[in-house]
Amino acid sequence: MVKEIVRDVFFLRQKAIKATKDDLYIGQDLRDTLKANREACVGMAANMIGYNKAIIIVNMGLVDVVMYNPKITSQKNPYKAVEGCLSLMGQRETTRYKDITVEYFDESFVKHKNNYSGYIAQIIQHECNHLDGIII
């Protein structure tokens, strides 16, 4: 289901609660909402659509990947980036890392550990910040 984008900074600053198998439906809501906002968005965190759960979705080119309980376990090569967010007006400068390693569960709740770099890594970092209540 396409959900409305949350702009309430108080809600967005809350740390996300760990996701469980009972939260798998949120992944579909993230897919639907990302698709509806495709022209202005490449990733989302569950809190952006009203769920305080540790779930993100990232557009990786040809496929949108939903990550449950993602955790960045390694980050290398910092750089300055300017980012926007559907939940906020304008753009802001932030520090990102070119290379990251992420552990997460997929939609079958199978654990993965993958390395990402460049723009995909930047998107993942932005969405994981949302899960920690950090907004740019």
N, C-alpha and C positions, 0 to 999 in steps of 0.2 A: 504494500500500500504506500502511495506517495504521502509523505508527511510534511508538515510545515516546518520551515527552518527556525530553530530556536535562536533568539537574539538576547535572551535574558542573561546578562553577564554573571549574576549571582548563581544561576543554575550551571552555567558553563564552567565556573571556577571550582565546582565540586569534583573531588577525585572519584573516578569511576569504580564501580563495584565489579568484582570478578564475574565473568559470564559463565553460565552453565549450559548444558544441553537443552534446558528449558527455554533458553534465550535464542535458539536457532532462528526463530521467526523474525527476529530483529535484522538478521542478515538480509532477508528478502525485502524488508522495508528500506534498508540502506540501498540495495540494488535499485529498487523502484524510484527512490528519491534522487539518487545520483543520476539515473537515466533522465529523469524529468529536469534536472539542472545541468545537464552535460555541457551546455555552451559556456557555463561559468564555473565549473567545478570538476576537479580531478580526484577528489577523495573526500571522505566524510568520517566523522566519529559518531557513535550512537547518541552521544549527548546533544549533538547538533539537530537531532530529530526527536528529542524528548525522552530518551532512555539513558539512565545513568549506569550504563554497563560498559565493560571494557571490550568494545567491538569497533573495528574500523573497516572501511572499504577503500581500496586504492585502484585507480585505473592504471593498468600496466600496459597500455597500448591496445591490444586486441581483446583483452579480457579484464574484467573487474574482479579483484580478489578480496574476499572477506576474511579478516583475521580476527579470531577470538582470543582474548587475553594476550595481545602482542606485547613483547618485551624486547627492547633494544639492549643487546648484551655487549655490543662493541661498536665504537664509533671512532673514525679516523679522518684526518685531513679537514679541519674546520675551515669554513668560509662564511662570508657575509651574504645574506640573501634578503630580498624584499618580497614579502608575501601579502596576499589578500586572503580573506576568509568570507564565506557566505554569511557567517554569523556576525560579522563586524563590517563597519563602513571603512573604506580606505585601505591603504597598504602600510605595512610596518617593516622595519629592518629587524633581522634576527640572525643568530649564528646557527648554521647547519653544518653537517658533516658529509663529505663526499661519499664515504664508504661506511656502511653499517652492517651489523649482523642482527637478525631478528628471530626470536623464537615465538611461535604462535600455534594455535590450533585451527584447523580448517573446518569446513562445514560438516565433516564427519567426526569431528573432535579427534582427529589424528594430529599429533604434534609434528611440527616442522621447524627446521633451523636453516635459514637462507641468508645469503649475502646479497646486498643491494647497493647500487651506486648511482651517482648522478641525480637526475630529476625524480626517479622513483624513490630513492632514499630520502630525498627532501620531502616528498609527499608523506611518506610513512612517518617521518619525524614530526611533521606538523600535526598529523592525526593522533599520534601517540602523546604529544603535548596536550591535546584536548583531554585525553583520558586521565592525565595527571592534574587537570584543572588549570593548565597553563594556556593562556590565549595570547597570541601575538599582539 
